[in-house]
Amino acid sequence: MNSPASARILVVDDEPDLRTLCELTLLRAGYRVETAGDLAQARSLLARQRFDVMITDMRLPDGLGMQLLHELREQQRGERCIVMTAYGSAENAVEALRAGAFDYLTKPVDLKQFRSVVASAVQGAAAPLPIAARKRQDMQDAPTETAALAQIIGASDAMRRLKTDIVKVARSMAPVLVRGESGTGKELVARALHASSQRSSGPFVAVNCGAIPEALLESEFFGARKGSYTGATQDREGFFQAARSGTLFLDEIGELPLSMQPRLLRAIQERTVRPLGSTQEEAVDVRIVSATHRDLAADVQQGSFRQDLYYRLNVIELAIAPLRERREDLPALCAALLTRIAAESGMPAPALDEAALQRIAQYPLPGNVRELENLLHRAMALSDAGALQIPPFGGPPRAGAPAPATAPQHAVPQEQPATPPRPHTLQAWLDAREREILLRTLGEADDDLATAAAHLGLSARQLRHRLERLKLARTEPDASTT
């Protein structure tokens, strides 16, 4: 590990004032510093000596700083690279990290964050390695399938790219915004980011920003001191303190009230929090990963989300494709979900034949993987032994479809058909099918719950729960459940 006294840093930027500011800041911290104003000067310095860390602007007079990253990687040198560019450019951040950058800073540069990122890069900078060792390091740097990453199921191009990006982005400390529709697995992505990072041994703290009452947000996020409010009988840490040296996952960040947004922004920028009732700030070392199904850019335009917080959270964006755009992932997803459902229910997993897959593929599944899991859970419970039974999709009325005309009051009621019409929605069909199976089984068992439950492969308590949900429950107590 290099110490500040021995670390050598190259700063490449065409703005003389910023270049001088970075140089003075690093010199005061004890580093040895060289500076360059363009690619040509930087290449000349790099040809003469090795550095522990290179800090480069993205845009230079004679080219892009990204060219230096590619060149250093091709030459298998040991410098760690930090890229600086215009404020809030998520596309540039992803491009830099994919090229092998250690981290990413936005302009105007926050000096406290600048010093912290440089210190982290210096501590992890590797000395030049012999060729054999470099090959071993390249193998170690290749994407690996952690247990958390393996839970993100899918072999489509979109999912392969997502997994690759997760492993690459995990190396950085930069905040990540995970964007995707409800049910696509945003928390799974956040957990995989954490598990693939150097913070994997630290805590992963997940917070649903929309589930906390506004009056409690400050104490929940930043902690509270004894006596700071009625009932505070002892000091209590908040989410930031609980996530020290790990990852803080802010789910549904778009639901965070405007009143709390500037406080969160300050905590992320300064890496400090002030517990409720305290006059002292505490340093917190956390990696921020947030997620939303909302269009935060539109919320910024409407004034419901702060622009500065949006840019701070959206340094790197990972987008999860909805299930309707990756239907080729359905077989693997269905197999994995059925295996899990069967294990949880203590039942054998039914066969998943081509006909069932084709019917599943007909569903629009606006709830994505979560809705698919619910569909399979209900279908599995209702299927007889053997293949999974999936009803053909009839579908509810589409949005914007005209409502059926209301009959005038004097109209003569039409005679009702002897057989009720087929339910049009999956939920209605499943409910009707479940009622039919339960009533038939109870009849064959002479209304004995224990016998019926055994025949269905359920416990008596599970059967009673299904009967209550479908409003078929018996009023008399069941001795088998007491």
Secondary structure as GFF3:
##gff-version 3
##sequence-region A 1 482
A	DSSP	beta_strand	8	12	.	.	.	ID=ss1
A	DSSP	alpha_helix	16	28	.	.	.	ID=ss2
A	DSSP	beta_strand	32	36	.	.	.	ID=ss3
A	DSSP	alpha_helix	39	48	.	.	.	ID=ss4
A	DSSP	beta_strand	53	57	.	.	.	ID=ss5
A	DSSP	beta_strand	59	60	.	.	.	ID=ss6
A	DSSP	beta_strand	63	64	.	.	.	ID=ss7
A	DSSP	alpha_helix	65	74	.	.	.	ID=ss8
A	DSSP	beta_strand	80	85	.	.	.	ID=ss9
A	DSSP	alpha_helix	90	98	.	.	.	ID=ss10
A	DSSP	beta_strand	103	106	.	.	.	ID=ss11
A	DSSP	alpha_helix	111	124	.	.	.	ID=ss12
A	DSSP	alpha_helix	131	141	.	.	.	ID=ss13
A	DSSP	alpha_helix	147	150	.	.	.	ID=ss14
A	DSSP	alpha_helix	157	169	.	.	.	ID=ss15
A	DSSP	beta_strand	176	179	.	.	.	ID=ss16
A	DSSP	alpha_helix	186	195	.	.	.	ID=ss17
A	DSSP	beta_strand	204	208	.	.	.	ID=ss18
A	DSSP	three_ten_helix	214	216	.	.	.	ID=ss19
A	DSSP	alpha_helix	217	222	.	.	.	ID=ss20
A	DSSP	alpha_helix	239	242	.	.	.	ID=ss21
A	DSSP	beta_strand	246	251	.	.	.	ID=ss22
A	DSSP	three_ten_helix	253	255	.	.	.	ID=ss23
A	DSSP	alpha_helix	261	270	.	.	.	ID=ss24
A	DSSP	beta_strand	272	273	.	.	.	ID=ss25
A	DSSP	beta_strand	282	283	.	.	.	ID=ss26
A	DSSP	beta_strand	286	292	.	.	.	ID=ss27
A	DSSP	alpha_helix	296	302	.	.	.	ID=ss28
A	DSSP	alpha_helix	307	313	.	.	.	ID=ss29
A	DSSP	beta_strand	316	319	.	.	.	ID=ss30
A	DSSP	three_ten_helix	323	325	.	.	.	ID=ss31
A	DSSP	three_ten_helix	327	329	.	.	.	ID=ss32
A	DSSP	alpha_helix	330	345	.	.	.	ID=ss33
A	DSSP	alpha_helix	354	362	.	.	.	ID=ss34
A	DSSP	alpha_helix	368	382	.	.	.	ID=ss35
A	DSSP	alpha_helix	426	444	.	.	.	ID=ss36
A	DSSP	alpha_helix	449	456	.	.	.	ID=ss37
A	DSSP	alpha_helix	460	469	.	.	.	ID=ss38
A	DSSP	three_ten_helix	479	481	.	.	.	ID=ss39
###
